[in-house]
Amino acid sequence: MATPSSAPLTFTTTLAAGDAGMRAQLAEADKYRAFIEAAAQQFGFQPSVICGIGSRESGWGLLLKPPGPAGTGDFAQRKPKPPLRPDRMPPDGKGFGRGLMQIDFDFHPLAQSGNWHDPETNIRYGCQVLAQKLGYVRKNSGLQNLMLLRGAVAAYNCGEGNVCKALAEGSDVDARTTGRDYSADVLNRAGFFQLHGWT
């Protein structure tokens, strides 16, 4: 089981319970509730944490092109990576982030040719990736409980190696994440979902 602590955690949030944008995301996440809860249980995470990641990554599909589980994000061009990607964008012309949990085209076979647009598959895969990140961070750092969870969530964004490098430098786990706030923001969003009945 991947869970960083045996007791469920309560996350505080700065987001208002009536925040319109977050309530729209809440309505979208509710469509996938059975998938989120099943995958979270399988890999030992609280469903609210998975909700927070899906919120940050894709707004539960609302921020993708086109909106929904078959949409993609992250259209910033990258250096070519032959033979997988001879050009600066994926060969299908879509963004690097695939689906609700934004599985990265360059690093995951699912995002290259798999059924990433299926919400159940995408959510389960995202939870599997998070569990792998947590295992690595647990083994290679002294983090425990909430900080271990934050380290795993940060690694979901920037990679476990970058999280461990940040820690070795005496920096916060988010030091190398997008916006330098990824895990803190995800857990802030998780707190919003907890206000609305997610554990």
ABEGO torsion letter per residue (X at the ends): XABABABBBBBBBABBAABAAAAAAAAAAAAAAAAAAAAAAAAGBBAAAAAAAAAAAAGGGAABOBBEAABBBGABBBBBBOAABABABBAAGBBABBEAAGBBAAABAAAAABBAABAAAAAAAAAAAAAAAAAAAAAABABBEAAAAAAAAAAAAAEAAAAAAAAAAGBBAAAABBGGAAAAAAAAAAAAAAAAGBX
